[in-house]
Amino acid sequence: MVLVGLWHGANWTFVAWGAYHGLLLIGYRLFDRATVGTVIDKVMKKRWFVPFSVGAMFTAFVLSAAFFRPKTLQTSGYVLGALFGSHHVTGEFLLTTGTIVLIFISLFLAVAQERSQFIDRLALQPARIQIPAYVLAFLALELFPATGPAPFIYFQF
């Protein structure tokens, strides 16, 4: 995963991003093996628990953005501090209304995909159903930008 981070860019923030994802994978595998056959394993396999497991993984993934976009590790630390409230600049709020709306839309889609393969089923629908769904998705991204206008990340390479 560190190599995947380096593939995205030769910067310590990308190395940290890759290492973070590697640690998530290791933690997941260790937890999964340690809980096989236990009460925790049985609870986690229940249908009602799916939104919680999807939400936990989604949150862990969203936190990785603190390493991906900033140019320096110091800035990544600032972003994480601002996210958890240890750095506060008057007039600045890291979680804008647009960010919160996008988080809930993404979480809803993640749960829908996990429970009923919503996105997989959408891909099999005729164009008259697919096109409005994709237009709504792009419209949501335009109406609720997470930050301000930002250039596409891969235009930098």
Buried (B, 14 or more C-beta within 10 A) or exposed (E): BBEEBBEBBEBBBBBBBBBBBBEBEEEEEEEEEEBEEEEEEEEBEEEEEBBEEBEEBBEBBBBBBBBBBBEEBEBBBBBBBBBEEEBEEEEEEBEBEBBEBBBEBBBEBBBBBBEEEBEEEBEEEEEEEEEEEEEEEEEBEEEBEBEEEEEEEEEEE
